[in-house]
Amino acid sequence: GQWDRLRDELFGQTFHLQGLLGLIDDRWVIADLGCGTGRTSETLAPFVSRIIAIDASEEMLAAARVRLAAHANVDLRQGALEAVPLPNASVDAAHIGMVLHHVADPGKVLHEAARVLKPGGRLLITDMVAHDRDEYRQQMGHVWLGFSEKQIGRYLSAARFTDLRITALPPDPR
């Protein structure tokens, strides 16, 4: 009954999730679209061939440069997600993490993600579910108050994504 608590004390609460990254194909080139400070790129970099981390904000990229300096396989680029600075069909996978609720036209961003993915490529989106916290618009610059499954499904279908899997992540109990 104490195993989970003991394991967390010895190894931390996420070590098992970090180990699962070994399941990613080490030949992949991944686009981290809206990379922010580079946290996701830093996590993925040891497990893939190359990361192309893109953000519109020079301030975010400056923080990412510091964080990712030790990773020779990460290429940082400034660019808008509505016009991703990558050629067509150039990446195996793309990640859009906690970004869509900040952009005016999520559909355009998803079309761009589809454009840069190789045939059979994968897109992972992590974002907020629909909510009613209107104060987030002022406090954090949110354009959208999250997305319902139906709404994000429509955007993805319009961008010609198929085999959709939408999973609501449980909130952290803390």
N, C-alpha and C positions, 0 to 999 in steps of 0.2 A: 503493500500500500504506500510505501514511502519512495518507491523507485523513481517516479517522475520528479519529485522534489529533490532527491539526492542527485539525480542526473543533471538537473538544471543547475544545482549548486556547483557541481564539478565541471560541467562543460558549457553552461549557458543555455538559454532557452531556444536558440535558433541553430545550433550546430548541426542538427539532423537535416534542416532545410538547406543549409549550405552544402552539405554532402550530396544532396539530391542534384545539385548543379552539375555533378559529374555525368549525369544522364544526357546532357546537351552534347550535340555533335561538335567535337573539337575543331572541325574544319569550317564551321560556320562563320560568316561575317554577319554581325548584328548591328542594326541601326537603333540607337537609343534616341528616339525622337522627343525632344523636350527634356534633355538630360539634366537640366538644373545644375546642381553642384556635383554631379557625377557619381552619386551613391550607387545607383544601379549598375553603371558601367564598371565601377570598381569591383562590384560583386561578381559580375559576369566575366571580366577580363581574364582571369586565370584559366577559364574553362573553354574559351573559344579562340579561333584564329585571329579575329580582328573585331574591334568595336569602332563604329563611327558614331560619335556622340555629338548631337546637334542641338543648339539652343539659340533663340533669338536674342537673349540677354547677354551682353558682354560681361556684366557683373557675375552672372551665374557661371559663365565660361571661365572667368578668372578664378573662381573658387574651385571649379572642376579641374583646371590646370594644376593647381596645388595638390589636390587630392589624388590625381591620376598620374602625377609625374613619374612614378616608378613603373608604370605600365607602358612599355614600348609598343604594344599592340592596340593602343587607343588613339584614334585620330579625332581631335576636337574641331568642330566647324561651327561658325555662326551662320544662322539661316532661319527663315520662317518656315513653320511646318506646313503652311499653305503652298510653299514652293520649295520643297526639300532639295538641298544642293547635292543630289546624287543622280547618277544615270538610271535609266529604266532598267528593271530586272537586275539590280546589282547587289542585293543582300538576301541572305537566306532567311532572316527573321528580323522583325522590328518590334520595338517595345515603345508604347506610349503610356507613361506612368504619371497619373495625377496631373494631366495637362488639358485634356479635352474640355473640362469645365471652364477653362480660361480663354478658349478661342471663340471668335465670333461665329465661325462656320466649321463645326466639327465634320460635316460631310466632306468638305474640301480637303481637310487634313487626312481623312480616311481614304479618299481617292488618291492622294499623294502617297500614302503608305502602300496602297495596292500597286501603284506605278513602280515603286522602287523594289518591291519584292520579286524575287525570282519565281517562276512557275512552281507551285507547290510550297512556296514560302509560308511562314507563319507570322501572324500578328498577335501580340499579347497587349491587351489594354487593361490597365488598372485605373479605375476612376471611382468617383462617388456615385452612390445610388441616389435616386431622386429624394429630395428632402425639402423642408420648408424654412430653412435658416436664411432668410433674406439678408440678414446682417452680414453674411459672408461676402456679399457683393461689395459692400463698403470696406469691410475689414481686410479682405484678402483678394479683392479684384475678380471674384468669380462672375463669369458671364452667365453660366448655367448653374442651376441648383441641382446638380447631379443629373442622372439619366435613368429612366426606367429601362427594364429589359426590352420592352417593346420598342422604345425610342432608339436605343443603341442598335438593336437588331435591324431596324429600318435603315439607319445610316450605313451599317455594314453591308446589307443586301444591296443598297443603291451603289455602293462602291465595288460591287460584284464579288464580295467575299461569300464563300459557301462553307458548309459544314461548321456552322457557328456553334460554339459552346459558351454559354453565359452562366457564370456561377457567382452568386453573391457570397463574398467572404464574411465569415462571422466577425463581429467586433471583438477587439481585444478586451478580455474581462477587466483589465486594469483601467 
